[in-house]
């Protein structure tokens, strides 16, 4: 019943951690912070203080989505996964996943908007079509997009899950699509191992790649663990603190299950606040997936996430 009420009401306020899965990077527009997450039509939340959140209208209305998705992902039913976004060229670029659970037939799509404020007369998401798709179980599964803008202005898309692993590719900053001539570079996982939900950031001379190991979506039985590797290049190779490559099973553990916080995952960086958004499964609330913000610090060149 609650699911239907969320669509009927204009907003839904949460004074505690909102129920969410795969939260995006948090962006600020005006006096509000926004994040997007997995859900029918893509779920959107807004807050003025990063504590109390309101669920606003979804990106796509119930039962309505771009027609090209039906061709790329037959059987798609409107449940979008793991969106991420960045601001460039005077508008917001929202990347999202279309797939079905456990399948490699997937697609990443793109929509743009000049504002995140649903009350603005300028608010309208514009479909920009397909970014990349997948069908081969040996390739990179086209889900879990993450966007990173380097200090030189170049923008990179990192994505993937299980199957062929995690890949990074440069984007054309004028279109938001993959740059002509750019090649996919494997940066983590592979051989159908349980890697997904990557996030690329930069601190000092190093690029850090956060990735999830383990299984999501099983409530209190979820086994997600966040690991990291670093490199002096945005395309890697990313090595852990022992020097092992993330494409060969390496990964320094950053966050794992602790107390009621089960299976933490899906890192997103709010750079101006040095805060990281994640989700976790609440052991005190029947394993519901909720938002958790953590402080990002560095010690001896390695990231530390703390409450």
Order of alpha helices (4+ residues) and beta strands (2+ residues): alpha-beta-beta-beta-beta-beta-beta-alpha-beta-beta-beta-beta-beta-beta-beta-beta-beta-beta-beta-beta-beta-beta-beta-beta
